[in-house]
Amino acid sequence: MEFSRIGDDILLRLDPDEEIHQSIQGLSKYGIDCAIITSGIGRVRDIRMGYLDDDGIYQTLNYDGPMELLSTQGNLAPGPDGPFTHLHTVMSDNEHSVHGGHLYHATVHVVAEIHLRVLKTNTMKREKTNTDFVALKFCDLEG
């Protein structure tokens, strides 16, 4: 992983065998714990995507890949167990069929290029709910 920070913007490059969530969460050791992920492209494998069903339970599908990472958005915030990334993605397989949803896991196959906009620490956080969903909460920025 390499990144460049220009003001509040982070340009992040992930290399083969790096996992996307772990890599973004790893930015916390550089003091980056709150950010909006505005874009992500590349080529990944070992993919797990899914969705939250009506009962609040995540349903997942695994794809061996590799697939083209066409678009990725989400956020990074402090969570109940440390840095927490919430990512949604659109990918295409080798037949140009498109797959998308909540991204649980993806290992970089060739490269991933990701843009993050850093927010002030404590702008937002994640809290557990009575479902599988970990809710986004906004913090009081007045005090």
Residue pairs with C-beta under 8 A, 6 or more apart in sequence:
1 12
1 13
1 14
1 15
1 18
1 23
1 26
2 12
2 13
2 15
3 10
3 11
3 12
3 13
3 27
4 10
4 11
5 118
8 117
8 118
8 119
9 115
9 116
9 117
9 118
10 27
10 32
10 35
10 115
10 116
10 117
10 118
11 113
11 114
11 115
12 23
12 24
12 27
12 112
12 113
12 114
12 115
12 116
13 111
13 112
13 113
13 114
14 20
14 23
14 42
14 108
14 111
14 112
14 113
14 114
15 108
15 111
16 108
16 109
16 110
16 111
17 107
17 108
18 107
18 108
18 112
19 105
19 106
19 107
19 108
20 40
20 44
20 72
20 85
20 87
20 103
20 105
20 106
20 107
20 108
20 112
20 114
21 85
21 87
21 103
21 104
21 105
21 106
24 37
24 76
24 83
24 85
24 114
24 116
25 76
25 82
25 83
25 84
25 85
26 83
27 33
27 35
27 76
27 83
27 116
28 82
28 83
31 121
32 76
32 116
32 118
33 76
33 77
33 78
33 83
33 121
34 76
34 77
34 78
34 118
34 119
34 120
34 121
34 122
34 123
34 124
35 75
35 76
35 116
35 117
35 118
35 119
36 74
36 75
36 116
36 117
36 119
37 72
37 73
37 74
37 75
37 76
37 85
37 87
37 114
37 115
37 116
38 73
38 115
38 116
38 117
39 71
39 72
39 73
39 114
39 115
40 69
40 71
40 72
40 73
40 87
40 89
40 112
40 113
40 114
40 115
41 69
41 70
41 71
41 72
41 112
41 113
42 68
42 69
42 108
42 109
42 110
42 111
42 112
42 113
43 66
43 67
43 68
43 69
43 108
43 109
43 110
43 111
43 112
44 65
44 66
44 67
44 69
44 91
44 106
44 107
44 108
44 109
44 112
45 64
45 65
45 66
45 67
45 106
45 107
45 109
46 64
46 65
46 105
46 106
46 107
47 62
47 63
47 64
47 65
47 67
47 91
47 103
47 105
47 106
48 60
48 61
48 62
48 63
48 103
48 104
48 105
48 106
49 60
49 61
49 63
49 89
49 91
49 99
49 100
49 101
49 102
49 103
49 104
50 58
50 59
50 60
50 61
50 101
50 102
50 104
51 58
51 59
51 101
51 102
52 58
52 59
52 102
52 131
52 132
52 133
53 59
55 131
56 129
56 130
56 131
56 132
56 133
57 131
57 132
58 102
58 104
58 132
60 104
61 99
63 91
63 93
63 99
65 93
65 106
65 109
66 94
66 109
66 110
67 91
67 92
67 93
67 94
67 99
68 91
68 92
69 89
69 91
69 106
69 112
70 89
70 90
70 91
70 92
70 98
71 89
71 90
72 87
72 88
72 89
72 90
72 103
72 114
73 87
73 88
73 89
74 85
74 86
74 87
74 88
74 103
75 85
75 86
75 124
75 136
76 83
76 84
76 85
76 116
77 83
77 84
77 86
77 123
77 124
77 125
77 126
77 136
78 84
78 122
78 125
78 126
79 125
79 126
79 127
79 134
80 126
80 127
80 128
80 134
84 126
84 134
86 102
86 126
86 134
86 136
87 102
87 103
88 100
88 101
88 102
88 103
89 100
89 101
89 103
89 106
90 98
90 99
90 100
91 98
91 99
91 100
92 98
92 99
93 99
106 112
120 141
122 139
122 141
123 138
123 139
123 141
124 136
124 137
124 138
124 139
125 136
125 137
125 139
126 134
126 135
126 136
126 137
127 134
127 135
127 137
128 134
128 135
129 135
